[in-house]
């Protein structure tokens, strides 16, 4: 494959944009090499500026459940753009998308639109703090909720201790209000609440984390988190920015029958445009300005193009059984990948949920961040580059989730499995 144009584009981008990218994982830093610069996409495929074609399993990191440029969404965006791109005044489309979301995710009585998942989780934390009058929050190690200060924190030594900032620039005082606990470890959570329950405003969790690769909750874990938060008067925030409409139509909360106080959504609800939302129980949401005192606002929040895309995407999804269809395709793919890895004798743990999956290069079960981090990153690199050169575009990190859309057809899946046979054989060498 030729990559000369992407190489030149990357070099130029690095002169003007830090690291050449507007979000770090895109730079391929953890796998090395030059990221293809994308010129367009259609269905399951993307094309780079060197003229290469790839079957895409990044799907914009989740939003593109119907693949690239689905007619229903594109037509809706075009029609909205003809009328006006932003007003700073209410539109009926905002209520329409809010109603759709509340219908699809029954734990949400009311919803506020924002522009990114980061904004959604940041606002949800403020709301939980405002509602409970408490300052501390708990997050699980390895869960990503966006890049704002309170949540850019992973483990202090020993896990359930005062937070340590993950990035310079996060004030220590802010990080200190974030307590981190290993995922799937109920006793650790119980211990923190027993010691500091009265300070804790909320637990925020990805119910089915996708940001350490896809990790699944142990039986009873999510129910346990719900019970503990209730017991101590803390709110439970389900961050379903990734898992919403991916793990199942009603998100992971519907799969595991969890009733959170607040839910954060993003990705799929924007149909590929920048939309996210937070919402939940009416009594709590009534705290949000101007209904209540907790301030949160946005010049472009509820943007008409984004609302049109979101309404079109969710309506099409619901009427065409998209989540189940994408899940079936994903199951075929992961079944094939499992066989291909076994044939090459490469130990992997393949996790799938709905239309999401991760291939961990690991010979032991992956249940939390530490076990995910023990994966063979060198093996992942070989696999990743072999797949890329065979025209299969995967997320460039072991700690990301792959996404299948309904635009992936059986031929795409078979090509991917065939490519993986070669890639696993290279890993085994
Ligand atoms: N929450 C989760 C679970 C995510 O996966 C992400 C992004 O990947 C975010 C929040 C942040 O969303 P955004 O990148 O739109 O700010």
Boltz pocket constraint, residues with backbone or C-beta under 6 A from the ligand:
constraints:
  - pocket:
      binder: B
      contacts: [[A, 61], [A, 115], [A, 116], [A, 117], [A, 118], [A, 119], [A, 121], [A, 144], [A, 145], [A, 146], [A, 147], [A, 206], [A, 210], [A, 211], [A, 239], [A, 240], [A, 241], [A, 242], [A, 243], [A, 266], [A, 267], [A, 276]]
      max_distance: 6.0
